[in-house]
């Protein structure tokens, strides 16, 4: 078969596209900063997926384009279509079977999803970086913990199963408890300390709109006198984005595929270690992480992704005018009204992010240029010079809590801040956050429970005295 000049150019173009995808690496420094896996020491998983996907697509395109005539091209197109008609339904059938037989940890509801009732989940977590390629210096974290999560008849994490509770706790994974056992979450510890009945309605992945739905769907039926809603500043002021720009259902469906997950795990296991020690230019900007707090022999270590700094880098007026605060404020107003109509008191418990707690403790030791370069990995705004950026960042760290505190005061709602207590514990070399995870350790939950219990005791002492 004679290949024409046009066909030769087409083949060369296809090869060039495939070569370019291989030659151009991903931003490895950003992947390390976000603790994302790197394959072959230079590609993100998404990038490598495109590399693999281009091979059959390119082969089919070349196969069809090199046909000597339209009749032959039609026959080849029919063969390609026949293969797809057999392969695609077969893969979908296997995928659907695996989905139907899989054990999912959630029961979906209209909005306030929950876990299966009367179920136990067990696992182990070692506080290490998730990715094989990681920081230039990666000290050990909190260690290895085994955990057990048990649910009540409603599908929430409670050791009791009453029809009525004195207190209902709402929140996300900081309330339900992540990577810890049933006795550790702050609602369980608070119940033990105070002697009051506490129902933990926290659920991993929840946001303010879920808190409101859970309040209506589950909490009110328990006739609580108090509703304690934990607001985590790391996620709960980003819920507007989730509401206004929901992720594609097809994208979500694809990511949940057992086949895709199995391939992903295989590639990470086989290709993750390859090139993981290769020198990468720019990786030195991460040498200040994980932070050692307090400095010295007793230091505990804390790491976090650059997006945490981006989310904190906003002044008060910008935050008050943002759609993120307005959406959270709307949900809180709805919760306030629902609680008052039900005769329950709404109490806000404020959970700060890891950098909000630890950065002020090491302010004088922070390398401004590296901190700014780190933040710029996930911030598309034009940032000021390093020293100015760092000064602004430190000034902006408390903005979200200050705005929420002002709103609570305007609405006669108590706000229980955990920030200073967590910071004091870090100062005493107590590890309240995992090193390589955003969540609290059992120590962090104990601190939160102590603060809530102190607030509770003071409030009831004042009520009794009045």
Secondary structure, DSSP 8 states (H G I E B T S, - for coil): ----HHHHHHHHHHHHHHHHHHHS---HHHHHHTT---BTTTB-HHHHHHHHHHHHHHHHHHHHHT-SSHHHHHHHHHHHHHHHHHHHHHHHHHHHHHHHHS--S-B--SS--B--TT-EEEEEEE-S-SSSS--SS----S-EEEEEEE--TTSS--S---S--SEEEE-SHHHH-SSS-TTTSHHHHHHHHH-S-EEE---TT--HHHHHHHIIIIIGGGT-SEEEEEEETTTTTSHHHHHHS---HHHHHHHT-HHHHHHHHHHHHHHSSTTTTS--TTGGGGTT-SEEESSSTT-EEE---HHHHHHH---HHHHHHSHHHHHHHHHHHHHHHHHHHHT-EEEEEEE--HHHHHGGGGGGG--HHHHHHHHHTS--S----HHHHHHHHHHHTTHHHHHHHHHHHHTT-EEEE-HHHHHHHHHTT---B-SSSSSB-HHHHHHHHHHHHHHHHHHHHHHHH-
